[in-house]
Amino acid sequence: MKHHPGVRSVFPLIVLTVALAGGASLARADGFFFQDGDTVVVVGDSITEQHLYSNYLEMWTVSRFPARKLVFRNSGIGGDRSPGGNSRFERDVVSHHPTAMTVDFGMNDGGYRAFDPAGFTTYMDGLEGMAKQSEAAKIRVAWLTPSPVEKNEDGPALEGYNQTLEKYSEGVRDVAMRHGGVFVDQFHPFIEAQNKARAANPKNRIGGGDVVHPGAPGQALMAWAVLKGLGFPRLVSAVEIDAASGTVQRAENCKAADVRAEAGSVRFRRADSALPFFPDDAKNILEWVPILDELNEYALKVTGLKPGRYEIRLGGKKVAEHSADELSKGVNLAAAALTQGPVADQVRSVWEAVKTKNKYYHDRIFRGVVLAPVNIPEFLGLHLSAADIEAKRQAAVAERLGKMPELDQAIQTALTTRAHEVEVRPAAP
């Protein structure tokens, strides 16, 4: 590598940073990194191959921007390091003709030991190689810091191997700064959450997985940090109704119509242009990080109601209860809407389509063919050359890739806007 930065003093804790250089910018229509028409490749090691944070990134993105044509592919390989990502770049990234990608290496690169300059140089060489290849292929890159380990020992989170990973995170920032990529720090927000939990009880562990591989709670935290770093908008949609006059005062990123105010209640039809999301199996993380609220503003404001308690029904199903005063100031219904009713039902259908598509690609194409070992016993008498085997492999990949447009379209179909009735009526005494 011709240019290799030294490890400077570590950057401040708990700073979610987006570093831009070389003319790269997030100044697009809405400031969010993933844009209409993007094909996105998510590349990394086993944490990426788990299909947790990557699925969450995709789900939040497509449900917030259902009108956009977006394609996501996961190219994570367990045990991989940045040199591996560099060496397989043509096969696992460029082959998808992506316009954007996220890179997440470092956990394995540090060797699970104290910081070693030689290992760091190898890591940086791998990142540099990917940066140059992405520039040649004209791919926008979001460079993600590695996530931290969640050690079993008590004490502050930023000890031991996490000190190594923090220095590797600084290396990620340097690559982003030099090559015009977007730098996203997921390391320090995760460290902050660990420390918050340990301060409450030294035995608390929040990631939900093992020391290295976070489970759903930890990877939801990762997705939250990444999305915020990429400029993800909080607003899902917002509606304001004046119950006294039976009129719509505001409708943002949705349509509200057919308002009926009668007998102290108000009803209307709401058709949202986006959906809230939060993975059910990650709810434990909400004790430490307000991810659900910070990524989902699904607002309802109703003025002109008489004092008292009111229940909110979506599609005829009660999801929440608030006072007239609370409703006059506005409430966030994201958590409530995701419990049951038409919004929850649609979100589940989209989520299933996302998971089904990604499972098929991983199991039937990436692991099933691209990475599958070929071992033909000699006694079978099949004398296939390496070229023959590769030709058959490529044919199988092409055949199975033929199903991907159908699976991508299933996501788009599930995202189709569906209007539902909202009712705000006096709660039962």
N, C-alpha and C positions, 0 to 999 in steps of 0.2 A: 504494500500500500504506500503510495507516494506521500500522503499527508495523514498524520495520525495525531490527534490532540491528546495532550496529557489530561489526567483527571484533575480538574480544578476543585476548589472547595465545593462541597455539596450544596445543592440549591435548597432554598428554604422549604421546611416541611409544610404540608397541607396547602400546596399551591397547585391548582389545576391550571396547567399552562398550555396555551396554543402558541407555538413559535412559528413565525412565517419568515421566509427568506427567499432571496433570488427571484422576487416578483410573484411568488405564490400568494394566493389570497383566498379568503373565505367570502369575499365580497360578491356573492352571487345573489340570485333573486331573494332568497330568504336567509342567507348566511350559513345554511347547513351544508356540510361537506358532500354528502351523497346527493346527486342531482338527477333529474329526469333523464332516463335513457342509460343510466350507469349500469355496467356490469362490474360487480365488486368481488374481488377475491380476498378472502381472509386467510392469511398464511401464518403459520406458527408451529408450535410443538404440541405435546400431548394435551396441554391446557386448551389449546385451540381445537384439537381433534375431539375433545369431549363434547363438542357441539352444544355448549351451554351459553357462554357469553356471545358466541357468534350467532346462535339462534335468537338470542334476546336482541342483539343489535339489529338483525334483520326484521324481527317481528315489530319492534318499536318503530323502525323506519317505514316499513310498508304500511303499517296501520296508521301512522301519522300522515303519510303521503300516498294514499291509495290510488290517486289518479296518475302517479308516476309509473313509468315502466322501469322496473328495477329487477336485476338478476343478481343473486348472491351464490357464491360457490366457496366451500370450505376446503382449504388445502393444508390442514394441520396434520403433522405426523409425530406420533409419540417418540420421545427421545431425541428429537431433532435439535440442531443448533443453527446459528446464523450461517456458517459455511454450507450446511446442508440446504438451507433455503436458497442460498446463492447458486449452488450447483444444480438444483432442480428447478430453477426459475423458469426456464423455457418450457419445460414439461408441465409444471403445475400451476403456473401463473399465466404466462404469455399465451398458452394454448387456448385460454378462455377469451382472449381478446378483451381484456378488462380495460375500463377507463379509470377505475379507482381500486385501491387496495389498502388493507391494514396489515401491518407487520408487527408480530409479537414474539420476539425471541429474548433469551437471556436467562431463563430459569436454569436450563441445563448448561449454558455456556460458562457460568461462573464456577462450575465444578463442585458446588456444594461445600466450598471451603473458603478460607480467608482470601481476600483480593490478591490476585496474581497478575502482574503486568503482562506476562506472556499470553496468558489466557485472554486477557482483555484485548490485546492486539489482534488475536485471532477472531474474537467476536466482532471487533470493529471492521476488520477486513471483510467479513461476511456481510455486514450491513452496508459497507461501501459498495461491494459488488452488486447487491440488490438495488442500491440507489442508482448506480450507473445503468443497470439493465432497465430499471423502471423509466429512467429518463429517455433511453433509446426507444422504448416502447410507448412513450408518451402516456404513462400511467400516473395519476395523482396518488400520492402516498400519504397515509396517516401512520406515523411512527409511534407505536405504543411502548411505553416502558414495560418491563416485566412486572407481573404481579408479585407481591411479597410472599414469603413463606409465612405460615402461621405456626410458630414453634409451640411445642408442648410445654416447654418450661415456662414458669411464671416470670414476670418482669416485663419491662418495656419491649414493645414489638421491634423497635429498631436496634436490635442487637444481633450478633453472630452473622449468619449468612445474609440477613437483610442489609447489613452494612455493605457487603459486596454488591448486592443487587442495586443498592442506591447509587453506587459508582457506575454500574452498568447503565442505569437509567440516565445518568448524566451523559454517557456516551451516545445514547439514543438521541438526546437533545442536540448534541453536536452534529450528528449526521443530518438531522432535520434542518438545522440552521444552515449548513453548508449546501444542501441540495434542494432547498426550497420546499421541503415537505412540511407537513403539519405535525407538530409534536404534541402528544397527549400523555399527561402524567396520570396513570392509574395507580402507581405505586404508593404515593403519599396519602391519597384519600383512603386507601385500604389500611395503611399503617395507622392513620388517625382513628378509623373505626375500631381497629383492634385495641388501641390504647384506651379508647373510651370504654369499651367493654371490660377490659382488664381493670380499669379504675373502679368500675362498679363491683366487680368480683374477679380476683386474680385468676380464677379457674375458668372464666368465660372464654369460649372459643366460638367464633362467629361464622367462619367460612362454610361449615357444613360438610367439608370433605376431609382429606388428609393434610399433612403438613404442607405438601407441595401443590396438590390439586384441589382447589376450592370446589365445593359442591354448589348447588343452586343458589344459596344465599350469597356466597362470596362472588360467584360469577355474575349475579345480578348487580352487585356492587361494582364489579369491573365494567359491565355494560353501561351502568349509570355514569361512571367516570369518563368512559370513552365518549358516550353520546354528548355529555356536557362539553367535553373538550372539542367536539366536532361542531358545536353550535346548534345542538338539537333544540327545537322550540318547545316550550312547556305547554303552550295552549293546544288543547284538543279542539274544543269549541265552547262557545259561550252564548247563553240566551238570557234576555231580560224581558219579563212580562209585567205589565201593569194590570193587576187583577181588577182594579176599580173601573178602568175603561175598557178592559178586554182587548188590549193592543200589545203588539210586539214593539218594545223600545229598542232592542238591540239583538242582532243575530250575527255572530261572528264565526266564520268557518262552518256554518250550518244554515239550514232554512227552518224557520218557524212559521206555522200558519194554522188557520182554522182554530183561532182562540175562542173558547167558550167559557164565560164567567157566569156561574149560577150557583145559588144556594151555598154561598161561602166558599165554593171551590173554583178552581180554574183548570181547564184542560186545553191542550194544544198538540199539534203534530210537530215532531222534531225530526229532521233528516240531517244527520251529521256528515261532514266531509272528512272526518277522521275518527279514530277510535282510541280509547285509552287502553293501556296494557300493563299488566304486572304478572309475572309467573307465580302461580299458587304455591309451588314448592319452595319459594324463596322468601316467604313472609317473615321468617325469623329475623332477617336482616333489618326489618323496619324498626326494630327496637333501637337500632344504633344509627341508621341513616334514613332520612325521610325520602327514599327513592320514589315511592309511588306518587306522592304529592308533587315532588320536584319535576317529574317527567310527565305528569298528567294533570292539566287543569281542565276539568270537564265541568264548566260552571253553569249554575242556575241562579238567577236573581228574580224574585217576585215581590213587587211592591203593591201597596193598596189592600193588603189582607187585614182582616180584623185580628186583634191580639189573640194569641192562643197557640196551640201546638198543631202542626200539620204533617201529614204523611205524604211522602212522594212515591208515586207509583209509575213504573215504566212498563208499558205493555200490560197493564193490569196487575203487576206484581209490586208489592211494597218493597222498596229498597232502602228507605231512610225516613227519618222523622226529625223535623226542625221546628223551631219557634218562628212566629211571624217576623220577629225582630232579626233573627238569623237570616231568614230568607230575604228580607229587605236589604241586607248588606251583601248578600251573595254567598253561596256555599259551593264547595267543590264536591261533586258527586262521583268522582272517579272510582273511589274504593267501593262505594255503594253500588254503582252501576255494574261493576265487575262481579258482583255476588250472584245475581240472578236477573232474569228478564231478557229483553231483546238485545241489549248491548252485550251483555255477558255471553249470550248464545252466539252472536256473530263473532265475537273475539275468539271464542273457543274453536269455531269452525276455521277461522283464519290460522290460528295457532296450530291446529292439527294439519292443515295443508302445508304450512312451513316445515313442520317436523317431518311429515311424510316425504316431502321433496328432498330434504337434506339427508334423511336416512337412506333413501334409495340411492342418491348420488354416492354417499360414503360406502354403503355396504355392497352395492351392485356394480359400481364403477371404480371409485378411487381405491378402496381396499379390495374390492372384489376382482378387479382386473388390473388396474394400473400398478398397484403395489403387490399383487399376488405373486408368490413364488411359483416357479414352474419346475416340477421334478418328475421326469418321465423315466420310470424304471427301464433298464436295458432289456429286461426279459419280454417287454411288450413288443419289441421289434420296431418301434417307431423311431426312425432316424431323422429327427427334425433338427435343422441347423438353427443357430441363434437368430438368423434372419427370418427363417420360417416362423419361429415362435413369436418374434416381434410383430410380424405381419398379422398373425392370428390374433395377437393381443390388440393391435390397433383396430382390427376389424370388429372385435368384440366391443371395444370402447365406443366405436362409431355407432354400432347397432344399439347399444344401451343408452347412449346420449340422445338417440332419437326419441326417447320417452320424456326427456327433460322439459321440452316446451309444453307438453301436456301438464306436467306437474307444476311448472311455473304459472301456467294459465289457471290452474285450480286455485292458486293463491289470489290471483286477480279477480276471479269469479267470486270467491268468498268475501272479497273486499267491497263488492258492489254496494252502493249506498242503499240503506233500508230505513224508511221512515217508521217511527213508532209513536204511540201516544204517551204523553206525559200528563199526569194528573196530580194536582196539589189540592188535598182536601183535608178538612178538619180531622184530627186524629180521634180515635175512639177514646172516651173518657176512662 
